[in-house]
Amino acid sequence: MTMKTPIFFLVLSLALAPYALQADDALAVRKARLGSVKSSDVAKDYDLSLETGTGILVSDIRTNNKGYTLVPAELTLSLKLDDISMDKELDGILRGYTEFVFRGFGMAVKSGIEDRFVGMQYGPRYNFVQPGWDIVPFIEGNVGFGFADSRGYTDLSKGQQGQGQDFCFNFGIGLGFRYDISPSWFLRLAGNYTHFSNGGLSEPARKNRSLDAAGPQLTFGYRF
């Protein structure tokens, strides 16, 4: 091999060096941009989300049906109603968007007269979205209906116990936050309050004994 060969490769390497450095710089900038982007900045343009989860509800609040412990399992479909807005109101504190929620649930009664509640809930949810946040606070309200396996149990000292009939109405509120794992996948942690009542439909044969329960819930979901 002559001396001209290594000199040729040296000259070629020096000539290509600026292009290699330019490519490295572009890659570094791209990685930096991707690393700093939050899912709330590049929210996926979706119409629907689907989530499922469980939690626990206890009834020792504002009720004559004390001592209930409910374990819910839920499947929730959320329809996005609008785009992110209210950027300027109160310095952007109210920035966010609205969803309408359809939820089917089954609740196992771990402590109480009945064995189960099943039913549906529906209502609005508002998500508070701030630029750069992966955590999205929310508040929601819902109404619905359901069925319990009522027993008509009567205690000699306490009178009627449990629900007055199988069919019941329900309403509730929830608040918490959603954590965006990615633009598609998310976790939701909520504190929920739910009220069950038959609206007096069981009276006068049986008392309408309402049930109020509250507790935490964790769900896992995907945006389409």
C-alpha positions as CSV (number, residue, x, y, z in Angstrom):
1,M,0.0,0.0,0.0
2,T,1.4,3.4,-1.0
3,M,1.5,6.5,1.2
4,K,-1.2,8.1,-1.0
5,T,-3.9,5.7,0.3
6,P,-3.9,6.9,4.0
7,I,-3.6,10.5,2.8
8,F,-6.7,10.0,0.6
9,F,-8.8,8.6,3.5
10,L,-7.6,11.4,5.9
11,V,-8.6,14.1,3.4
12,L,-12.0,12.3,2.8
13,S,-12.6,12.1,6.6
14,L,-11.9,15.8,7.1
15,A,-14.2,16.7,4.2
16,L,-17.1,14.6,5.6
17,A,-16.6,15.7,9.2
18,P,-18.8,18.8,9.1
19,Y,-21.7,16.8,7.7
20,A,-21.4,14.1,10.5
21,L,-21.3,16.9,13.1
22,Q,-24.4,18.5,11.6
23,A,-26.3,15.2,11.7
24,D,-25.3,14.7,15.3
25,D,-26.5,18.2,16.2
26,A,-29.8,17.7,14.5
27,L,-30.3,14.3,16.3
28,A,-29.5,16.0,19.6
29,V,-32.0,18.8,19.0
30,R,-34.7,16.3,18.1
31,K,-34.1,14.2,21.2
32,A,-34.2,17.3,23.4
33,R,-37.5,18.4,21.8
34,L,-39.1,15.0,22.3
35,G,-37.9,14.8,25.8
36,S,-39.4,18.1,26.8
37,V,-42.8,17.7,25.1
38,K,-45.7,16.7,27.4
39,S,-48.8,14.9,26.2
40,S,-50.9,17.9,27.2
41,D,-48.9,20.0,24.6
42,V,-49.5,17.5,21.8
43,A,-52.8,16.0,22.9
44,K,-54.0,13.3,20.6
45,D,-57.0,14.5,18.5
46,Y,-59.5,11.9,19.7
47,D,-63.2,11.6,20.0
48,L,-63.6,8.6,22.4
49,S,-61.8,7.1,25.3
50,L,-62.5,3.8,27.1
51,E,-61.4,2.9,30.6
52,T,-62.0,0.3,33.3
53,G,-61.1,0.1,36.9
54,T,-62.1,-0.6,40.5
55,G,-62.0,0.9,44.0
56,I,-63.9,0.9,47.3
57,L,-66.9,2.8,48.6
58,V,-68.0,3.0,52.2
59,S,-71.3,4.2,53.5
60,D,-70.7,5.7,56.9
61,I,-71.7,9.2,55.7
62,R,-75.1,11.0,55.8
63,T,-77.1,7.8,55.7
64,N,-79.4,5.5,57.7
65,N,-77.8,2.5,55.9
66,K,-74.5,2.5,57.8
67,G,-71.9,-0.2,57.6
68,Y,-72.0,-0.9,53.8
69,T,-68.7,-1.6,51.9
70,L,-69.0,-1.7,48.1
71,V,-66.4,-2.8,45.6
72,P,-67.2,-1.4,42.2
73,A,-66.1,-2.6,38.8
74,E,-66.7,-0.1,36.0
75,L,-66.4,0.3,32.2
76,T,-66.6,3.9,31.1
77,L,-66.9,5.4,27.6
78,S,-66.1,9.1,27.3
79,L,-67.1,11.3,24.3
80,K,-65.1,14.4,23.8
81,L,-67.4,17.4,23.2
82,D,-65.1,20.3,22.5
83,D,-61.5,21.4,22.0
84,I,-59.3,23.0,24.7
85,S,-60.5,26.5,25.4
86,M,-60.8,29.2,28.1
87,D,-57.1,30.1,27.8
88,K,-57.5,33.6,29.1
89,E,-60.2,33.3,31.8
90,L,-58.7,33.8,35.2
91,D,-55.2,33.7,33.7
92,G,-55.8,30.3,32.2
93,I,-56.8,28.5,35.4
94,L,-60.0,27.2,33.7
95,R,-58.2,26.1,30.5
96,G,-59.6,22.7,29.5
97,Y,-62.3,20.8,27.7
98,T,-65.5,18.8,28.3
99,E,-66.4,15.1,27.9
100,F,-69.7,13.3,28.3
101,V,-69.4,10.1,30.2
102,F,-71.4,6.8,29.8
103,R,-70.6,4.3,32.6
104,G,-71.8,0.8,33.3
105,F,-71.0,-0.6,36.8
106,G,-71.4,-3.6,39.0
107,M,-70.8,-3.3,42.7
108,A,-70.2,-6.3,45.0
109,V,-71.5,-5.6,48.5
110,K,-68.8,-6.9,50.9
111,S,-70.6,-5.6,53.9
112,G,-74.3,-4.8,54.0
113,I,-77.7,-6.4,53.5
114,E,-77.7,-6.9,49.7
115,D,-75.1,-8.8,47.6
116,R,-74.8,-6.5,44.6
117,F,-75.8,-3.3,42.8
118,V,-75.6,-3.0,38.9
119,G,-76.5,-0.1,36.7
120,M,-75.6,2.8,34.6
121,Q,-74.5,6.4,35.1
122,Y,-74.0,9.3,32.6
123,G,-73.1,13.0,32.8
124,P,-70.4,15.6,32.0
125,R,-66.8,15.8,33.0
126,Y,-64.5,18.8,32.8
127,N,-60.8,18.4,32.4
128,F,-58.4,21.2,33.5
129,V,-55.5,21.1,31.0
130,Q,-52.3,23.2,31.5
131,P,-49.5,23.4,29.0
132,G,-46.6,21.1,29.9
133,W,-48.6,19.0,32.4
134,D,-49.0,15.3,32.2
135,I,-51.4,15.5,35.2
136,V,-54.9,16.7,34.3
137,P,-57.3,17.5,37.2
138,F,-61.0,16.9,36.5
139,I,-64.4,17.1,38.1
140,E,-67.6,15.3,37.0
141,G,-71.2,14.8,37.9
142,N,-73.5,12.0,36.9
143,V,-77.0,10.5,37.3
144,G,-78.3,7.1,36.5
145,F,-80.3,4.0,37.6
146,G,-79.6,0.6,38.9
147,F,-80.8,-2.6,40.5
148,A,-80.0,-4.3,43.8
149,D,-81.0,-7.7,45.1
150,S,-83.1,-6.2,47.9
151,R,-84.1,-8.5,50.7
152,G,-86.9,-6.6,52.6
153,Y,-85.1,-7.6,55.8
154,T,-86.6,-6.3,59.1
155,D,-84.8,-6.2,62.4
156,L,-87.1,-6.3,65.5
157,S,-85.1,-3.5,67.2
158,K,-84.1,-1.4,64.2
159,G,-87.0,-2.0,61.8
160,Q,-86.5,-2.3,58.0
161,Q,-82.9,-2.8,56.9
162,G,-81.4,-2.5,53.4
163,Q,-83.1,-1.2,50.2
164,G,-86.8,-0.8,49.9
165,Q,-86.9,-2.4,46.4
166,D,-84.6,-3.6,43.6
167,F,-84.9,-0.7,41.3
168,C,-83.1,2.5,42.4
169,F,-81.9,5.8,41.1
170,N,-78.4,7.1,41.6
171,F,-76.4,10.3,41.3
172,G,-72.8,11.2,42.2
173,I,-69.9,13.5,41.9
174,G,-66.2,12.7,41.4
175,L,-63.0,14.6,41.3
176,G,-59.3,13.7,41.0
177,F,-56.7,13.7,38.3
178,R,-55.7,11.9,35.1
179,Y,-52.1,11.0,34.5
180,D,-51.2,10.8,30.8
181,I,-48.7,7.9,30.3
182,S,-48.6,8.8,26.6
183,P,-50.9,10.6,24.1
184,S,-53.1,7.5,24.1
185,W,-52.8,5.7,27.4
186,F,-53.7,7.1,30.8
187,L,-54.4,6.4,34.5
188,R,-57.2,8.1,36.5
189,L,-57.3,8.4,40.2
190,A,-60.6,9.7,41.6
191,G,-62.5,10.3,44.8
192,N,-66.2,9.5,44.2
193,Y,-69.4,10.1,46.1
194,T,-72.6,8.1,45.1
195,H,-76.1,8.2,46.4
196,F,-78.7,5.4,45.9
197,S,-82.4,5.9,46.4
198,N,-85.7,4.7,44.9
199,G,-87.3,8.1,45.2
200,G,-90.1,6.8,47.4
201,L,-91.4,4.3,44.8
202,S,-91.3,1.5,47.4
203,E,-93.5,3.4,49.9
204,P,-95.7,2.8,51.8
205,A,-95.0,-0.9,51.6
206,R,-91.4,-0.4,52.4
207,K,-89.3,2.6,53.4
208,N,-87.1,4.3,51.0
209,R,-83.8,3.8,52.8
210,S,-81.2,5.7,50.8
211,L,-77.5,4.8,50.7
212,D,-74.7,7.3,50.5
213,A,-71.1,6.0,49.9
214,A,-67.8,7.5,49.1
215,G,-64.2,6.3,48.4
216,P,-61.3,6.2,46.0
217,Q,-61.1,4.6,42.5
218,L,-58.3,3.8,40.1
219,T,-58.9,3.3,36.3
220,F,-56.8,2.6,33.3
221,G,-57.8,3.8,29.8
222,Y,-57.1,4.4,26.2
223,R,-58.0,7.3,23.9
224,F,-59.1,6.5,20.3
